Each structure stands twice: as C-alpha cells, then as structure tokens.
Amino acid sequence: MAMDAGEIERLIRDAFPDAQVAIEDLRGDGDHYAAHVITSAFKGRSRVQQHQMVYAALKGRMGNELHALALQTAAPQD
C-alpha cells in the first residue's frame, strides 16, 4: 500500500508547524520519496536526532506504507 506525498508532508507539518517541507516522489510509485525538511526544532540536534524526529512524526508508517525516504534535514540559518 503506497503513501501519498501530501500525507507525508501533512504528518511532518503537524509535528513541526514552522517547517519548510519539500517532498519528491523518486520513482513515481508512491513508495520511494525524498524529503527536505528545515525547522527550528532541529537547532542543536545532530543529523541522526533530526532524522529520528522526522521518523517519529511519520507515526510508524516508515517501513510499512512508506518503503523508502531519503532525508535531508537542517535548522534554519540565522
């Protein structure tokens, strides 16, 4: 069962209301996405912690409805 890019974006924005989010369907199959997420919630966090925060925002869908997600995360530049 594939996941819609809009649903991925909604889940991320629900967790990080100030986030800038860009989602790309890498294969057109609704199963392999790339996401670029910038949010102040990532300030002071390692890249691993930032990715864990995004996975938590997806509420268990990673590895189920969503097979692959290439993440690029960052805190906003001051």
C-alpha positions in Angstrom: 0.0 0.0 0.0 1.6 3.3 -1.2 1.6 6.6 0.7 0.7 9.9 -0.9 3.3 12.7 -0.8 0.7 15.1 0.6 0.2 12.8 3.6 3.9 12.7 4.3 4.0 16.5 4.2 0.9 16.8 6.4 2.4 14.5 9.1 5.7 16.4 9.1 3.9 19.8 9.3 1.7 18.6 12.1 4.8 17.7 14.1 6.8 20.8 13.0 4.4 23.7 12.2 7.2 26.1 11.2 8.8 23.6 8.9 9.7 24.2 5.3 9.0 20.8 3.6 9.6 19.6 0.1 8.6 16.1 -0.9 9.7 14.4 -4.1 8.4 11.0 -5.4 11.7 9.5 -6.7 10.2 6.7 -8.8 6.6 7.7 -9.3 5.5 4.7 -7.4 4.3 6.3 -4.2 6.8 4.2 -2.3 10.2 5.9 -2.6 10.4 9.5 -1.6 12.9 12.2 -0.8 12.1 14.8 1.8 13.9 18.1 2.6 12.8 19.4 6.0 14.0 22.7 7.6 12.6 23.6 11.1 13.8 25.4 14.2 13.0 22.2 16.2 16.3 20.8 14.7 18.5 23.5 16.3 21.2 21.9 18.5 20.3 18.4 17.3 22.6 16.0 15.5 21.7 14.8 12.0 20.7 11.4 13.4 18.4 13.1 16.0 16.8 15.2 13.3 16.1 12.1 11.2 14.7 10.3 14.2 12.4 13.2 14.9 11.1 13.0 11.3 10.6 9.3 11.5 8.6 9.8 14.8 6.4 12.4 13.0 5.5 9.7 10.5 3.9 7.7 13.3 5.1 4.2 12.4 4.4 4.4 8.7 8.1 4.2 7.8 8.8 0.6 6.7 5.1 0.0 6.2 3.1 2.2 3.9 6.3 4.2 3.2 9.1 1.9 1.9 12.0 4.4 1.5 12.6 8.0 2.5 15.8 9.8 1.7 16.0 12.7 4.2 17.8 16.0 4.1 17.3 17.9 7.3 18.5 21.2 8.7 17.8 24.0 11.2 17.2 27.4 9.6 20.2 29.7 9.2 20.1 32.8 11.4 
